[in-house]
Amino acid sequence: MESVLGYHDAKALLAWQIELGATEAIGDAPVNRYELPDKSAKPAAETTPARAAPSVTPSPEPTVDPVAVAKSAAANAGSLESLRDALAAFPHCDLQRGARNLVFSDGTPGARVMIIGEAPGRDEDREGRPFVGRAGQLLDRMFAAIGLGRTPDRPEDGIYITNVLPWRPPQNRDPTADEIAMMRPFVARHVELANPDFVVLMGNISCDAGLEKRSITRLRGAWTTAYGKPALPMVHPAYLLRTPSAKREAWADLLSLQARLRGGA
């Protein structure tokens, strides 16, 4: 059997261990005396529950009215040059992103006759001038027949040409109603600055912008008022290229314009 340590023997053994330098009693679990204290450990700080931020409903961004912006920009243009600059800086018509050039005008500024076409095509977009393709060549022959041209010998025989849209629509599609509405203030200011005696509305889009009407085959040949000027709707030369039989009516319209220029009714 294992002997039981008595009181006096245990006390003597403990005294002997103290004399040897023991300062602590041996515990049940071993202790690593060489382990350094963990300096990264920090006492957990008392945290105060954060207050929830008050919910704020974001205010909607102001809606931009492109037509109102166009009216302001056009009204502030004091010359044809500044109107061209205003059009170039107008940011709300996406057509300009896909166009090569802004097609502003051609011919004689201040001419008695101002022709307003529809929109540039491929050739016009490339050259930056209106009516330079096949339709434009026919237009030049048509007006030359009554003694008018882009670069006449006499200023009174000149014509001044622009379009409703200064940028080419993709695939030569028709302009949308929104695109026409955005450009209408610029066209009106263009007519005001050019100050012609007569306006020729060439095609459906031009009639839409100037008269808010379409169906050029019914409107053509009947004098009306657009942009505060006497205006004559005519079919577009591109239509005449597709429908040569309509050239007789176009000739009648040109004679009507010539009579007005000569002071006739």
Secondary structure, DSSP 8 states (H G I E B T S, - for coil): ------HHHHHHHHHHHHHHT--S---SS---TT----SS-------------------------HHHHHHHHHHT--SHHHHHHHHHH--S-THHHH-SS----EE-TT-SEEEEES---HHHHHHTSSS-SHHHHHHHHHHHTTT-BSS-SSGGGBEEEEES-SS--GGG----HHHHHHHHHHHHHHHHHH--SEEEEESHHHHHHHHS---HHHHTT--EEETTEEEEEE--HHHHHH-GGGHHHHHHHHHHHHHHHTT--
